[in-house]
């Protein structure tokens, strides 16, 4: 089962397995419908019909479609962190270049394959959540916490700032790559990788 989003994005957190499975179906349906009809045409009723659950089950967890998009963005982030963590198991401890490659490549894989991701992302495309929880800040914070131990670095303000700059830069350039080519323009992605290596090399070497 895919990770259930953090309870703060839900009206009511699932307690029983059956409830968690229903929430997963709702978010899967939301992701599929985002790809098919877009955010503006998305409705809680359509999600309920696609998930084959009563409309009341949707409102048990979400007050509106914006809250669903927020929960989907959070689930995307949890899934992304899990995939990066798995990739790093096969990399040499402390190799920041391998870590950077894992972070970038797993993000590209989600852009290309994850349902609804092109619209919701981690909350970047449809702004969700509160001002202090802006999507790239959330991503940078999670990556700092994940990679600090792997890189034998203290997750202090300097490291968090460096990762936030890297995340903001990569996000802008990856969005450009996918505007140029629906599968991501390889030349722009290659330049993005070089830019990140140059910046992080100055900070981490």
C-alpha positions in Angstrom: 0.0 0.0 0.0 1.2 3.5 -0.8 2.1 5.6 2.3 -0.9 7.5 3.8 -0.3 11.2 4.0 0.6 12.9 7.3 -2.5 13.4 9.4 -2.3 17.2 9.3 -3.6 17.2 5.7 -6.7 15.2 6.7 -9.9 16.0 8.5 -9.6 12.6 10.2 -6.7 10.2 10.1 -7.5 6.6 9.2 -7.2 4.3 12.1 -8.2 0.9 10.8 -6.7 -0.9 7.8 -10.0 -0.7 5.9 -10.1 3.1 6.3 -6.5 3.5 5.2 -7.2 1.4 2.1 -10.2 3.6 1.3 -8.1 6.7 1.6 -5.5 5.2 -0.7 -8.2 4.5 -3.3 -9.5 8.1 -3.0 -6.0 9.5 -3.6 -5.3 7.1 -6.5 -8.6 8.2 -8.1 -7.7 11.9 -7.6 -4.3 11.4 -9.2 -5.8 9.6 -12.2 -8.5 12.2 -12.7 -6.0 15.0 -12.6 -4.3 13.5 -15.6 -7.6 13.0 -17.4 -9.5 16.2 -16.7 -7.2 18.6 -15.0 -7.5 20.4 -11.7 -10.3 22.9 -12.6 -12.7 20.1 -13.7 -11.8 17.8 -10.8 -14.7 17.3 -8.3 -15.0 15.4 -5.1 -18.0 13.5 -6.6 -16.0 12.3 -9.6 -13.3 11.1 -7.2 -15.8 9.2 -5.1 -17.3 7.6 -8.2 -13.8 6.6 -9.6 -12.7 5.3 -6.2 -16.0 3.4 -5.8 -16.7 4.9 -2.4 -19.6 6.9 -1.0 -19.2 10.7 -1.3 -19.4 10.8 2.5 -16.1 8.8 2.6 -14.4 11.6 0.7 -15.7 14.3 3.0 -14.6 12.2 6.0 -11.1 12.9 5.0 -11.3 16.1 2.9 -13.4 19.3 2.9 -12.7 20.1 -0.7 -10.5 19.2 -3.7 -7.7 21.5 -2.6 -7.3 19.4 0.5 -7.2 16.3 -1.7 -4.5 17.9 -3.8 -2.6 18.8 -0.7 -2.8 15.2 0.6 -1.7 13.9 -2.8 1.3 16.2 -2.8 2.3 15.0 0.7 2.0 11.4 -0.4 4.1 12.2 -3.5 6.8 13.6 -1.2 6.7 10.6 1.1 7.0 8.2 -1.8 9.9 10.3 -3.3 11.8 10.2 0.0 11.3 6.4 0.2 12.6 5.9 -3.3 15.7 8.2 -2.8 16.4 6.3 0.5 16.2 3.0 -1.4 18.6 4.2 -4.1 21.1 5.4 -1.5 21.4 1.9 0.0 23.6 0.9 -3.0 25.8 4.1 -3.0 29.0 4.7 -1.1 28.5 6.5 2.2 29.4 10.1 1.9 29.3 10.3 -1.9 27.3 13.5 -2.4 27.4 13.1 -6.2 25.7 9.8 -6.0 23.2 11.3 -3.6 22.5 14.2 -6.0 22.0 11.8 -8.9 19.5 9.8 -6.8 17.6 12.9 -5.8 17.4 14.2 -9.4 16.7 10.9 -11.2 14.0 9.8 -8.8 12.3 13.2 -9.3 12.5 12.8 -13.1 11.0 9.3 -12.8 8.1 10.6 -10.8 7.6 13.5 -13.3 7.4 10.9 -16.1 5.4 8.1 -14.5 3.5 9.1 -11.4 -0.2 9.7 -12.0 -1.2 13.3 -11.4 2.3 14.4 -10.6 2.6 16.8 -13.5 -0.2 18.9 -12.0 0.3 18.5 -8.2 4.1 17.7 -7.9 4.9 18.2 -4.3 2.5 21.1 -4.3 4.6 23.3 -6.7 2.1 23.4 -9.6 -1.1 23.8 -7.6 0.0 25.8 -4.6 -1.2 24.0 -1.5 -0.7 24.2 2.3 0.3 27.2 4.3 2.8 29.9 3.6 5.4 28.5 6.0 5.1 25.1 4.4 5.9 26.1 0.8 6.6 23.0 -1.3 10.3 23.5 -2.1 11.0 24.3 1.5 9.3 21.1 2.6 11.3 19.1 0.0 14.6 20.8 1.0 14.0 20.1 4.7 13.2 16.5 4.1 16.3 16.0 1.9 18.4 17.8 4.5 17.2 15.5 7.2 17.6 12.4 5.0 21.1 13.2 3.6 22.8 14.8 6.5 23.6 11.5 8.1 24.5 9.9 4.8 27.0 12.8 4.1 28.2 12.9 7.7 27.1 16.6 7.9 25.3 18.5 10.6 21.8 19.6 9.4 22.4 23.2 10.3 21.1 26.4 8.7 24.0 26.5 6.2 23.2 23.0 4.9 19.5 23.7 4.8 20.1 26.8 2.8 22.4 25.0 0.4 19.8 22.3 -0.2 17.0 24.9 -0.6 19.0 26.7 -3.3 19.7 23.4 -5.1 16.0 22.4 -4.9 14.7 25.7 -6.1 17.2 25.8 -9.0 16.5 22.2 -10.0 12.8 22.7 -9.8 12.9 25.7 -12.1 15.1 24.0 -14.7 13.2 20.7 -14.6 9.9 22.5 -15.2 11.6 24.2 -18.2 12.8 20.8 -19.5 9.3 19.4 -19.3 7.8 22.4 -21.1 10.2 21.9 -24.0 9.6 18.2 -24.1 6.8 16.3 -22.4 9.3 13.6 -21.4 11.9 16.1 -20.3 14.4 17.7 -22.6 17.7 15.7 -22.1 20.0 18.6 -22.9 18.3 20.9 -20.3 18.4 18.0 -17.8 22.1 17.5 -18.5 22.8 21.2 -17.9 20.7 21.1 -14.7 22.9 18.2 -13.5 26.1 20.2 -14.3 24.8 23.3 -12.5 23.9 21.3 -9.4 27.3 19.6 -9.4 29.1 23.0 -9.7 27.1 24.6 -6.9 27.1 21.7 -4.5 30.8 20.9 -5.2 31.6 24.4 -3.8 29.5 23.8 -0.7 30.1 20.1 0.0 33.7 19.3 -1.2 
